[in-house]
Amino acid sequence: MQRRLNEVHSMGASLVAISAQTPDDSMSTVEKNDLSFEVLSDVGNKVAREFGIVFPIPEELAHVYSSYGIELTKAEGDEQFELPLTATYVITQDGRILKAAVDIDYTKRLDPEEIIEALKSICPERRW
């Protein structure tokens, strides 16, 4: 999405990522990946819960994460063993969800081209 950010902005849209990580970890992600869009922190998965995309991590799986050095409670800043699903939303200025993609596989994301096409559909009379 970073590579398509100028195109998103040219359509009058904004890009915001929301992460379950703590603010410090979200800032590290921005710096590490040289991102020029906002990455907000959803500590406690409050926003993700509003979208209905939070799932609990079974205790045995939490132990697997720990064995790989991934401490969910530290990374997410709370004591809940839960994660949000990967989700992408294109939301209009009046709050209507124009396009949504949710996947349990965190490696699968909505293709940037699909996001651009959804944005174009808002103003089809304008020549992109």
N, CA, C and O atoms as CSV, one atom per row, in Angstrom:
chain,resi,resn,atom,element,x,y,z
A,1,MET,N,N,0.815,-1.191,0.000
A,1,MET,CA,C,0.000,0.000,0.000
A,1,MET,C,C,0.859,1.255,0.000
A,1,MET,O,O,0.464,2.284,-0.549
A,2,GLN,N,N,2.027,1.171,0.612
A,2,GLN,CA,C,2.905,2.337,0.621
A,2,GLN,C,C,3.222,2.789,-0.802
A,2,GLN,O,O,3.259,3.988,-1.078
A,3,ARG,N,N,3.450,1.834,-1.705
A,3,ARG,CA,C,3.785,2.187,-3.091
A,3,ARG,C,C,2.613,2.832,-3.826
A,3,ARG,O,O,2.826,3.555,-4.800
A,4,ARG,N,N,1.399,2.590,-3.387
A,4,ARG,CA,C,0.202,3.142,-4.048
A,4,ARG,C,C,-0.383,4.335,-3.282
A,4,ARG,O,O,-1.457,4.827,-3.628
A,5,LEU,N,N,0.316,4.796,-2.251
A,5,LEU,CA,C,-0.216,5.835,-1.371
A,5,LEU,C,C,-0.509,7.143,-2.106
A,5,LEU,O,O,-1.528,7.780,-1.841
A,6,ASN,N,N,0.361,7.549,-3.020
A,6,ASN,CA,C,0.105,8.779,-3.766
A,6,ASN,C,C,-1.187,8.685,-4.563
A,6,ASN,O,O,-1.939,9.655,-4.657
A,7,GLU,N,N,-1.437,7.526,-5.131
A,7,GLU,CA,C,-2.670,7.313,-5.894
A,7,GLU,C,C,-3.893,7.397,-4.979
A,7,GLU,O,O,-4.911,7.984,-5.346
A,8,VAL,N,N,-3.785,6.814,-3.800
A,8,VAL,CA,C,-4.872,6.875,-2.817
A,8,VAL,C,C,-5.150,8.330,-2.455
A,8,VAL,O,O,-6.301,8.765,-2.438
A,9,HIS,N,N,-4.091,9.075,-2.166
A,9,HIS,CA,C,-4.253,10.483,-1.793
A,9,HIS,C,C,-4.821,11.312,-2.939
A,9,HIS,O,O,-5.599,12.236,-2.703
A,10,SER,N,N,-4.442,10.994,-4.180
A,10,SER,CA,C,-4.945,11.760,-5.327
A,10,SER,C,C,-6.452,11.614,-5.493
A,10,SER,O,O,-7.088,12.438,-6.149
A,11,MET,N,N,-7.022,10.571,-4.902
A,11,MET,CA,C,-8.468,10.353,-4.961
A,11,MET,C,C,-9.179,10.975,-3.771
A,11,MET,O,O,-10.388,10.816,-3.603
A,12,GLY,N,N,-8.414,11.690,-2.944
A,12,GLY,CA,C,-9.009,12.320,-1.771
A,12,GLY,C,C,-9.203,11.374,-0.616
A,12,GLY,O,O,-9.943,11.677,0.321
A,13,ALA,N,N,-8.548,10.230,-0.669
A,13,ALA,CA,C,-8.692,9.223,0.383
A,13,ALA,C,C,-7.472,9.226,1.307
A,13,ALA,O,O,-6.426,9.787,0.983
A,14,SER,N,N,-7.634,8.599,2.436
A,14,SER,CA,C,-6.550,8.432,3.402
A,14,SER,C,C,-6.366,6.951,3.676
A,14,SER,O,O,-7.289,6.152,3.515
A,15,LEU,N,N,-5.167,6.603,4.088
A,15,LEU,CA,C,-4.867,5.229,4.466
A,15,LEU,C,C,-4.460,5.230,5.933
A,15,LEU,O,O,-3.583,5.988,6.346
A,16,VAL,N,N,-5.104,4.378,6.708
A,16,VAL,CA,C,-4.785,4.233,8.121
A,16,VAL,C,C,-4.720,2.749,8.418
A,16,VAL,O,O,-5.623,1.992,8.061
A,17,ALA,N,N,-3.650,2.340,9.073
A,17,ALA,CA,C,-3.534,0.958,9.532
A,17,ALA,C,C,-3.809,0.945,11.031
A,17,ALA,O,O,-3.429,1.868,11.752
A,18,ILE,N,N,-4.462,-0.093,11.481
A,18,ILE,CA,C,-4.728,-0.250,12.907
A,18,ILE,C,C,-4.112,-1.569,13.333
A,18,ILE,O,O,-4.405,-2.622,12.767
A,19,SER,N,N,-3.256,-1.494,14.341
A,19,SER,CA,C,-2.514,-2.656,14.804
A,19,SER,C,C,-2.891,-2.986,16.250
A,19,SER,O,O,-3.188,-2.093,17.043
A,20,ALA,N,N,-2.874,-4.256,16.574
A,20,ALA,CA,C,-3.119,-4.674,17.953
A,20,ALA,C,C,-1.888,-4.459,18.824
A,20,ALA,O,O,-1.949,-4.652,20.038
A,21,GLN,N,N,-0.788,-4.066,18.227
A,21,GLN,CA,C,0.454,-3.858,18.969
A,21,GLN,C,C,0.373,-2.611,19.840
A,21,GLN,O,O,-0.504,-1.766,19.663
A,22,THR,N,N,1.297,-2.514,20.775
A,22,THR,CA,C,1.400,-1.321,21.600
A,22,THR,C,C,1.833,-0.146,20.727
A,22,THR,O,O,2.363,-0.356,19.636
A,23,PRO,N,N,1.617,1.083,21.187
A,23,PRO,CA,C,2.052,2.240,20.396
A,23,PRO,C,C,3.545,2.209,20.053
A,23,PRO,O,O,3.924,2.569,18.938
A,24,ASP,N,N,4.389,1.791,20.983
A,24,ASP,CA,C,5.824,1.710,20.695
A,24,ASP,C,C,6.117,0.708,19.590
A,24,ASP,O,O,6.930,0.978,18.705
A,25,ASP,N,N,5.462,-0.444,19.635
A,25,ASP,CA,C,5.685,-1.455,18.595
A,25,ASP,C,C,5.130,-0.994,17.250
A,25,ASP,O,O,5.717,-1.276,16.206
A,26,SER,N,N,3.994,-0.282,17.272
A,26,SER,CA,C,3.444,0.260,16.025
A,26,SER,C,C,4.398,1.284,15.428
A,26,SER,O,O,4.604,1.313,14.215
A,27,MET,N,N,4.983,2.124,16.279
A,27,MET,CA,C,5.939,3.121,15.796
A,27,MET,C,C,7.165,2.436,15.209
A,27,MET,O,O,7.706,2.893,14.202
A,28,SER,N,N,7.606,1.353,15.823
A,28,SER,CA,C,8.742,0.598,15.279
A,28,SER,C,C,8.418,0.039,13.906
A,28,SER,O,O,9.272,0.026,13.020
A,29,THR,N,N,7.194,-0.422,13.724
A,29,THR,CA,C,6.762,-0.932,12.423
A,29,THR,C,C,6.823,0.170,11.370
A,29,THR,O,O,7.283,-0.057,10.251
A,30,VAL,N,N,6.359,1.361,11.733
A,30,VAL,CA,C,6.390,2.504,10.810
A,30,VAL,C,C,7.832,2.812,10.420
A,30,VAL,O,O,8.138,2.983,9.240
A,31,GLU,N,N,8.714,2.881,11.411
A,31,GLU,CA,C,10.110,3.220,11.142
A,31,GLU,C,C,10.817,2.123,10.352
A,31,GLU,O,O,11.536,2.408,9.395
A,32,LYS,N,N,10.615,0.879,10.751
A,32,LYS,CA,C,11.273,-0.256,10.102
A,32,LYS,C,C,10.891,-0.377,8.628
A,32,LYS,O,O,11.716,-0.740,7.790
A,33,ASN,N,N,9.622,-0.064,8.322
A,33,ASN,CA,C,9.121,-0.217,6.956
A,33,ASN,C,C,9.023,1.106,6.199
A,33,ASN,O,O,8.516,1.152,5.078
A,34,ASP,N,N,9.510,2.177,6.818
A,34,ASP,CA,C,9.517,3.510,6.206
A,34,ASP,C,C,8.132,3.875,5.671
A,34,ASP,O,O,7.981,4.266,4.513
A,35,LEU,N,N,7.127,3.738,6.536
A,35,LEU,CA,C,5.747,4.014,6.147
A,35,LEU,C,C,5.433,5.494,6.318
A,35,LEU,O,O,5.893,6.127,7.268
A,36,SER,N,N,4.654,6.038,5.403
A,36,SER,CA,C,4.277,7.442,5.512
A,36,SER,C,C,2.773,7.608,5.713
A,36,SER,O,O,2.216,8.672,5.443
A,37,PHE,N,N,2.126,6.550,6.188
A,37,PHE,CA,C,0.723,6.648,6.582
A,37,PHE,C,C,0.626,6.288,8.065
A,37,PHE,O,O,1.535,5.685,8.635
A,38,GLU,N,N,-0.478,6.665,8.664
A,38,GLU,CA,C,-0.642,6.447,10.092
A,38,GLU,C,C,-0.838,4.970,10.416
A,38,GLU,O,O,-1.555,4.252,9.720
A,39,VAL,N,N,-0.182,4.539,11.490
A,39,VAL,CA,C,-0.402,3.211,12.046
A,39,VAL,C,C,-0.833,3.434,13.495
A,39,VAL,O,O,-0.032,3.817,14.347
A,40,LEU,N,N,-2.095,3.189,13.748
A,40,LEU,CA,C,-2.665,3.406,15.072
A,40,LEU,C,C,-2.635,2.120,15.878
A,40,LEU,O,O,-2.602,1.026,15.314
A,41,SER,N,N,-2.646,2.250,17.184
A,41,SER,CA,C,-2.623,1.087,18.074
A,41,SER,C,C,-4.010,0.843,18.648
A,41,SER,O,O,-4.681,1.759,19.123
A,42,ASP,N,N,-4.413,-0.401,18.590
A,42,ASP,CA,C,-5.697,-0.819,19.150
A,42,ASP,C,C,-5.423,-1.746,20.339
A,42,ASP,O,O,-5.745,-2.933,20.312
A,43,VAL,N,N,-4.826,-1.173,21.371
A,43,VAL,CA,C,-4.493,-1.963,22.561
A,43,VAL,C,C,-5.795,-2.495,23.165
A,43,VAL,O,O,-6.753,-1.747,23.367
A,44,GLY,N,N,-5.810,-3.770,23.443
A,44,GLY,CA,C,-7.010,-4.410,23.968
A,44,GLY,C,C,-8.021,-4.783,22.898
A,44,GLY,O,O,-9.111,-5.264,23.211
A,45,ASN,N,N,-7.665,-4.564,21.631
A,45,ASN,CA,C,-8.524,-4.944,20.496
A,45,ASN,C,C,-9.925,-4.331,20.559
A,45,ASN,O,O,-10.898,-4.958,20.141
A,46,LYS,N,N,-10.026,-3.116,21.079
A,46,LYS,CA,C,-11.343,-2.477,21.210
A,46,LYS,C,C,-11.984,-2.221,19.850
A,46,LYS,O,O,-13.164,-2.512,19.657
A,47,VAL,N,N,-11.219,-1.680,18.912
A,47,VAL,CA,C,-11.765,-1.401,17.576
A,47,VAL,C,C,-12.050,-2.714,16.852
A,47,VAL,O,O,-13.104,-2.876,16.238
A,48,ALA,N,N,-11.111,-3.643,16.929
A,48,ALA,CA,C,-11.302,-4.949,16.276
A,48,ALA,C,C,-12.544,-5.652,16.827
A,48,ALA,O,O,-13.272,-6.307,16.082
A,49,ARG,N,N,-12.779,-5.516,18.117
A,49,ARG,CA,C,-13.960,-6.132,18.724
A,49,ARG,C,C,-15.239,-5.495,18.159
A,49,ARG,O,O,-16.233,-6.188,17.940
A,50,GLU,N,N,-15.211,-4.164,17.923
A,50,GLU,CA,C,-16.372,-3.475,17.337
A,50,GLU,C,C,-16.677,-4.021,15.943
A,50,GLU,O,O,-17.838,-4.079,15.536
A,51,PHE,N,N,-15.639,-4.420,15.214
A,51,PHE,CA,C,-15.822,-4.983,13.877
A,51,PHE,C,C,-16.093,-6.492,13.921
A,51,PHE,O,O,-16.352,-7.108,12.887
A,52,GLY,N,N,-16.032,-7.079,15.111
A,52,GLY,CA,C,-16.323,-8.506,15.256
A,52,GLY,C,C,-15.250,-9.413,14.680
A,52,GLY,O,O,-15.555,-10.490,14.169
A,53,ILE,N,N,-13.985,-8.981,14.758
A,53,ILE,CA,C,-12.915,-9.765,14.130
A,53,ILE,C,C,-11.845,-10.242,15.125
A,53,ILE,O,O,-10.706,-10.503,14.736
A,54,VAL,N,N,-12.213,-10.354,16.398
A,54,VAL,CA,C,-11.256,-10.812,17.410
A,54,VAL,C,C,-11.508,-12.289,17.686
A,54,VAL,O,O,-12.652,-12.732,17.789
A,55,PHE,N,N,-10.413,-13.045,17.802
A,55,PHE,CA,C,-10.567,-14.453,18.146
A,55,PHE,C,C,-9.614,-14.802,19.285
A,55,PHE,O,O,-8.501,-14.278,19.345
A,56,PRO,N,N,-10.042,-15.681,20.184
A,56,PRO,CA,C,-9.185,-16.071,21.308
A,56,PRO,C,C,-8.104,-17.044,20.852
A,56,PRO,O,O,-8.324,-17.869,19.965
A,57,ILE,N,N,-6.951,-16.934,21.465
A,57,ILE,CA,C,-5.852,-17.868,21.217
A,57,ILE,C,C,-5.946,-18.974,22.269
A,57,ILE,O,O,-5.863,-18.686,23.463
A,58,PRO,N,N,-6.114,-20.217,21.859
A,58,PRO,CA,C,-6.164,-21.308,22.842
A,58,PRO,C,C,-4.862,-21.361,23.651
A,58,PRO,O,O,-3.789,-21.033,23.144
A,59,GLU,N,N,-4.973,-21.765,24.877
A,59,GLU,CA,C,-3.818,-21.786,25.778
A,59,GLU,C,C,-2.650,-22.577,25.199
A,59,GLU,O,O,-1.498,-22.159,25.319
A,60,GLU,N,N,-2.940,-23.715,24.574
A,60,GLU,CA,C,-1.847,-24.517,24.018
A,60,GLU,C,C,-1.134,-23.786,22.871
A,60,GLU,O,O,0.073,-23.944,22.692
A,61,LEU,N,N,-1.874,-22.993,22.102
A,61,LEU,CA,C,-1.264,-22.221,21.029
A,61,LEU,C,C,-0.470,-21.044,21.594
A,61,LEU,O,O,0.559,-20.668,21.033
A,62,ALA,N,N,-0.931,-20.466,22.684
A,62,ALA,CA,C,-0.189,-19.384,23.340
A,62,ALA,C,C,1.185,-19.883,23.772
A,62,ALA,O,O,2.167,-19.143,23.713
A,63,HIS,N,N,1.252,-21.148,24.207
A,63,HIS,CA,C,2.542,-21.743,24.589
A,63,HIS,C,C,3.455,-21.905,23.363
A,63,HIS,O,O,4.670,-21.737,23.463
A,64,VAL,N,N,2.865,-22.227,22.222
A,64,VAL,CA,C,3.650,-22.339,20.986
A,64,VAL,C,C,4.231,-20.970,20.631
A,64,VAL,O,O,5.415,-20.861,20.311
A,65,TYR,N,N,3.400,-19.928,20.687
A,65,TYR,CA,C,3.898,-18.570,20.437
A,65,TYR,C,C,5.066,-18.256,21.367
A,65,TYR,O,O,6.101,-17.752,20.932
A,66,SER,N,N,4.887,-18.561,22.652
A,66,SER,CA,C,5.942,-18.288,23.642
A,66,SER,C,C,7.225,-19.039,23.321
A,66,SER,O,O,8.320,-18.506,23.502
A,67,SER,N,N,7.095,-20.279,22.842
A,67,SER,CA,C,8.291,-21.068,22.528
A,67,SER,C,C,9.100,-20.451,21.386
A,67,SER,O,O,10.294,-20.714,21.250
A,68,TYR,N,N,8.437,-19.624,20.566
A,68,TYR,CA,C,9.124,-18.911,19.479
A,68,TYR,C,C,9.537,-17.497,19.901
A,68,TYR,O,O,9.991,-16.704,19.077
A,69,GLY,N,N,9.374,-17.194,21.182
A,69,GLY,CA,C,9.763,-15.881,21.686
A,69,GLY,C,C,8.737,-14.790,21.434
A,69,GLY,O,O,9.046,-13.606,21.571
A,70,ILE,N,N,7.524,-15.170,21.070
A,70,ILE,CA,C,6.454,-14.195,20.823
A,70,ILE,C,C,5.593,-14.127,22.078
A,70,ILE,O,O,4.871,-15.069,22.405
A,71,GLU,N,N,5.680,-13.021,22.758
A,71,GLU,CA,C,4.891,-12.818,23.974
A,71,GLU,C,C,3.712,-11.914,23.638
A,71,GLU,O,O,3.849,-10.691,23.599
A,72,LEU,N,N,2.561,-12.520,23.398
A,72,LEU,CA,C,1.389,-11.762,22.980
A,72,LEU,C,C,0.995,-10.691,23.981
A,72,LEU,O,O,0.640,-9.579,23.589
A,73,THR,N,N,1.053,-11.011,25.271
A,73,THR,CA,C,0.624,-10.026,26.260
A,73,THR,C,C,1.541,-8.817,26.276
A,73,THR,O,O,1.085,-7.706,26.547
A,74,LYS,N,N,2.820,-9.006,25.991
A,74,LYS,CA,C,3.760,-7.878,25.930
A,74,LYS,C,C,3.538,-7.070,24.654
A,74,LYS,O,O,3.475,-5.841,24.697
A,75,ALA,N,N,3.421,-7.757,23.524
A,75,ALA,CA,C,3.275,-7.081,22.231
A,75,ALA,C,C,1.962,-6.315,22.131
A,75,ALA,O,O,1.889,-5.274,21.479
A,76,GLU,N,N,0.923,-6.841,22.785
A,76,GLU,CA,C,-0.389,-6.222,22.658
A,76,GLU,C,C,-0.773,-5.361,23.856
A,76,GLU,O,O,-1.790,-4.669,23.826
A,77,GLY,N,N,0.034,-5.402,24.903
A,77,GLY,CA,C,-0.194,-4.510,26.026
A,77,GLY,C,C,-1.374,-4.855,26.907
A,77,GLY,O,O,-1.863,-4.000,27.645
A,78,ASP,N,N,-1.842,-6.092,26.846
A,78,ASP,CA,C,-2.907,-6.508,27.753
A,78,ASP,C,C,-2.716,-7.972,28.113
A,78,ASP,O,O,-1.797,-8.622,27.615
A,79,GLU,N,N,-3.564,-8.482,28.961
A,79,GLU,CA,C,-3.421,-9.859,29.435
A,79,GLU,C,C,-4.323,-10.838,28.694
A,79,GLU,O,O,-4.448,-11.995,29.098
A,80,GLN,N,N,-4.942,-10.390,27.628
A,80,GLN,CA,C,-5.829,-11.254,26.848
A,80,GLN,C,C,-5.014,-12.045,25.837
A,80,GLN,O,O,-4.108,-11.502,25.205
A,81,PHE,N,N,-5.326,-13.295,25.686
A,81,PHE,CA,C,-4.701,-14.099,24.638
A,81,PHE,C,C,-5.671,-14.139,23.466
A,81,PHE,O,O,-6.399,-15.110,23.256
A,82,GLU,N,N,-5.652,-13.032,22.704
A,82,GLU,CA,C,-6.526,-12.936,21.549
A,82,GLU,C,C,-5.850,-12.075,20.501
A,82,GLU,O,O,-4.979,-11.257,20.798
A,83,LEU,N,N,-6.281,-12.285,19.260
A,83,LEU,CA,C,-5.734,-11.536,18.132
A,83,LEU,C,C,-6.874,-11.108,17.222
A,83,LEU,O,O,-7.926,-11.747,17.194
A,84,PRO,N,N,-6.665,-10.023,16.476
A,84,PRO,CA,C,-7.654,-9.676,15.458
A,84,PRO,C,C,-7.354,-10.430,14.172
A,84,PRO,O,O,-6.199,-10.745,13.883
A,85,LEU,N,N,-8.385,-10.715,13.410
A,85,LEU,CA,C,-8.189,-11.262,12.075
A,85,LEU,C,C,-7.609,-10.167,11.194
A,85,LEU,O,O,-7.766,-8.982,11.488
A,86,THR,N,N,-6.950,-10.554,10.132
A,86,THR,CA,C,-6.473,-9.588,9.150
A,86,THR,C,C,-7.697,-9.052,8.416
A,86,THR,O,O,-8.512,-9.817,7.901
A,87,ALA,N,N,-7.814,-7.733,8.375
A,87,ALA,CA,C,-8.982,-7.134,7.738
A,87,ALA,C,C,-8.588,-5.852,7.023
A,87,ALA,O,O,-7.719,-5.106,7.474
A,88,THR,N,N,-9.250,-5.615,5.898
A,88,THR,CA,C,-9.095,-4.371,5.147
A,88,THR,C,C,-10.486,-3.854,4.848
A,88,THR,O,O,-11.362,-4.597,4.403
A,89,TYR,N,N,-10.675,-2.565,5.100
A,89,TYR,CA,C,-11.959,-1.931,4.821
A,89,TYR,C,C,-11.735,-0.674,4.009
A,89,TYR,O,O,-10.801,0.087,4.263
A,90,VAL,N,N,-12.591,-0.463,3.036
A,90,VAL,CA,C,-12.662,0.814,2.338
A,90,VAL,C,C,-13.959,1.428,2.837
A,90,VAL,O,O,-15.045,0.902,2.593
A,91,ILE,N,N,-13.833,2.555,3.543
A,91,ILE,CA,C,-14.971,3.184,4.204
A,91,ILE,C,C,-15.171,4.576,3.627
A,91,ILE,O,O,-14.226,5.359,3.526
A,92,THR,N,N,-16.414,4.879,3.249
A,92,THR,CA,C,-16.718,6.188,2.703
A,92,THR,C,C,-16.738,7.235,3.814
A,92,THR,O,O,-16.750,6.898,4.998
A,93,GLN,N,N,-16.742,8.497,3.421
A,93,GLN,CA,C,-16.747,9.575,4.404
A,93,GLN,C,C,-17.987,9.558,5.283
A,93,GLN,O,O,-17.953,10.060,6.407
A,94,ASP,N,N,-19.075,8.992,4.791
A,94,ASP,CA,C,-20.287,8.923,5.608
A,94,ASP,C,C,-20.370,7.634,6.427
A,94,ASP,O,O,-21.412,7.341,7.014
A,95,GLY,N,N,-19.267,6.854,6.471
A,95,GLY,CA,C,-19.189,5.674,7.325
A,95,GLY,C,C,-19.683,4.381,6.709
A,95,GLY,O,O,-19.753,3.363,7.398
A,96,ARG,N,N,-20.025,4.393,5.437
A,96,ARG,CA,C,-20.484,3.182,4.758
A,96,ARG,C,C,-19.286,2.327,4.364
A,96,ARG,O,O,-18.316,2.834,3.801
A,97,ILE,N,N,-19.352,1.040,4.657
A,97,ILE,CA,C,-18.273,0.128,4.258
A,97,ILE,C,C,-18.497,-0.251,2.805
A,97,ILE,O,O,-19.451,-0.950,2.462
A,98,LEU,N,N,-17.597,0.228,1.964
A,98,LEU,CA,C,-17.697,0.016,0.522
A,98,LEU,C,C,-17.129,-1.338,0.122
A,98,LEU,O,O,-17.654,-2.007,-0.768
A,99,LYS,N,N,-16.058,-1.732,0.784
A,99,LYS,CA,C,-15.408,-3.014,0.482
A,99,LYS,C,C,-14.809,-3.536,1.776
A,99,LYS,O,O,-14.266,-2.773,2.575
A,100,ALA,N,N,-14.911,-4.827,1.971
A,100,ALA,CA,C,-14.339,-5.453,3.164
A,100,ALA,C,C,-13.708,-6.786,2.778
A,100,ALA,O,O,-14.233,-7.532,1.952
A,101,ALA,N,N,-12.584,-7.055,3.391
A,101,ALA,CA,C,-11.923,-8.353,3.217
A,101,ALA,C,C,-11.359,-8.755,4.568
A,101,ALA,O,O,-10.588,-8.013,5.178
A,102,VAL,N,N,-11.747,-9.930,5.029
A,102,VAL,CA,C,-11.300,-10.441,6.328
A,102,VAL,C,C,-10.793,-11.853,6.113
A,102,VAL,O,O,-11.421,-12.648,5.413
A,103,ASP,N,N,-9.648,-12.165,6.721
A,103,ASP,CA,C,-9.071,-13.498,6.538
A,103,ASP,C,C,-8.392,-13.946,7.819
A,103,ASP,O,O,-7.759,-13.147,8.510
A,104,ILE,N,N,-8.522,-15.203,8.128
A,104,ILE,CA,C,-7.850,-15.753,9.314
A,104,ILE,C,C,-6.347,-15.893,9.083
A,104,ILE,O,O,-5.570,-15.914,10.037
A,105,ASP,N,N,-5.938,-15.989,7.819
A,105,ASP,CA,C,-4.524,-16.112,7.472
A,105,ASP,C,C,-3.916,-14.711,7.390
A,105,ASP,O,O,-4.203,-13.955,6.462
A,106,TYR,N,N,-3.077,-14.373,8.366
A,106,TYR,CA,C,-2.529,-13.017,8.436
A,106,TYR,C,C,-1.645,-12.663,7.244
A,106,TYR,O,O,-1.328,-11.490,7.046
A,107,THR,N,N,-1.240,-13.647,6.450
A,107,THR,CA,C,-0.400,-13.352,5.280
A,107,THR,C,C,-1.232,-12.929,4.073
A,107,THR,O,O,-0.686,-12.441,3.084
A,108,LYS,N,N,-2.539,-13.112,4.149
A,108,LYS,CA,C,-3.414,-12.757,3.032
A,108,LYS,C,C,-4.018,-11.386,3.281
A,108,LYS,O,O,-4.662,-11.151,4.304
A,109,ARG,N,N,-3.802,-10.494,2.339
A,109,ARG,CA,C,-4.308,-9.126,2.424
A,109,ARG,C,C,-5.059,-8.792,1.137
A,109,ARG,O,O,-4.855,-9.418,0.097
A,110,LEU,N,N,-5.922,-7.802,1.233
A,110,LEU,CA,C,-6.610,-7.328,0.046
A,110,LEU,C,C,-5.578,-6.702,-0.880
A,110,LEU,O,O,-4.757,-5.895,-0.444
A,111,ASP,N,N,-5.615,-7.066,-2.143
A,111,ASP,CA,C,-4.677,-6.538,-3.114
A,111,ASP,C,C,-4.875,-5.028,-3.254
A,111,ASP,O,O,-6.013,-4.570,-3.354
A,112,PRO,N,N,-3.799,-4.250,-3.263
A,112,PRO,CA,C,-3.933,-2.795,-3.413
A,112,PRO,C,C,-4.764,-2.382,-4.624
A,112,PRO,O,O,-5.479,-1.382,-4.573
A,113,GLU,N,N,-4.675,-3.140,-5.707
A,113,GLU,CA,C,-5.454,-2.804,-6.904
A,113,GLU,C,C,-6.955,-2.852,-6.608
A,113,GLU,O,O,-7.714,-2.036,-7.130
A,114,GLU,N,N,-7.386,-3.801,-5.776
A,114,GLU,CA,C,-8.802,-3.887,-5.421
A,114,GLU,C,C,-9.239,-2.681,-4.594
A,114,GLU,O,O,-10.370,-2.212,-4.716
A,115,ILE,N,N,-8.345,-2.191,-3.763
A,115,ILE,CA,C,-8.636,-1.003,-2.959
A,115,ILE,C,C,-8.767,0.214,-3.870
A,115,ILE,O,O,-9.694,1.011,-3.724
A,116,ILE,N,N,-7.837,0.352,-4.807
A,116,ILE,CA,C,-7.873,1.465,-5.759
A,116,ILE,C,C,-9.160,1.413,-6.575
A,116,ILE,O,O,-9.800,2.444,-6.778
A,117,GLU,N,N,-9.547,0.236,-7.045
A,117,GLU,CA,C,-10.781,0.092,-7.826
A,117,GLU,C,C,-12.005,0.468,-6.994
A,117,GLU,O,O,-12.930,1.102,-7.500
A,118,ALA,N,N,-12.011,0.083,-5.730
A,118,ALA,CA,C,-13.132,0.455,-4.854
A,118,ALA,C,C,-13.195,1.966,-4.693
A,118,ALA,O,O,-14.280,2.548,-4.702
A,119,LEU,N,N,-12.049,2.599,-4.548
A,119,LEU,CA,C,-12.018,4.060,-4.436
A,119,LEU,C,C,-12.518,4.714,-5.726
A,119,LEU,O,O,-13.251,5.702,-5.684
A,120,LYS,N,N,-12.122,4.165,-6.849
A,120,LYS,CA,C,-12.577,4.707,-8.138
A,120,LYS,C,C,-14.095,4.600,-8.281
A,120,LYS,O,O,-14.721,5.455,-8.906
A,121,SER,N,N,-14.680,3.563,-7.711
A,121,SER,CA,C,-16.123,3.363,-7.845
A,121,SER,C,C,-16.930,4.422,-7.102
A,121,SER,O,O,-18.117,4.596,-7.381
A,122,ILE,N,N,-16.315,5.123,-6.171
A,122,ILE,CA,C,-17.023,6.154,-5.423
A,122,ILE,C,C,-17.365,7.328,-6.334
A,122,ILE,O,O,-18.438,7.921,-6.220
A,123,CYS,N,N,-16.449,7.656,-7.234
A,123,CYS,CA,C,-16.649,8.766,-8.189
A,123,CYS,C,C,-16.396,8.264,-9.600
A,123,CYS,O,O,-15.390,8.628,-10.207
A,124,PRO,N,N,-17.289,7.431,-10.138
A,124,PRO,CA,C,-17.028,6.852,-11.458
A,124,PRO,C,C,-16.977,7.876,-12.586
A,124,PRO,O,O,-16.387,7.610,-13.633
A,125,GLU,N,N,-17.596,9.058,-12.385
A,125,GLU,CA,C,-17.587,10.055,-13.453
A,125,GLU,C,C,-16.244,10.738,-13.601
A,125,GLU,O,O,-15.969,11.335,-14.642
A,126,ARG,N,N,-15.403,10.663,-12.586
A,126,ARG,CA,C,-14.092,11.291,-12.641
A,126,ARG,C,C,-13.125,10.378,-13.411
A,126,ARG,O,O,-13.133,9.162,-13.218
A,127,ARG,N,N,-12.324,10.943,-14.250
A,127,ARG,CA,C,-11.360,10.156,-15.022
A,127,ARG,C,C,-10.093,9.970,-14.198
A,127,ARG,O,O,-9.446,10.939,-13.802
A,128,TRP,N,N,-9.755,8.730,-13.949
A,128,TRP,CA,C,-8.548,8.418,-13.158
A,128,TRP,C,C,-7.465,8.138,-14.131
A,128,TRP,O,O,-6.337,7.846,-13.734
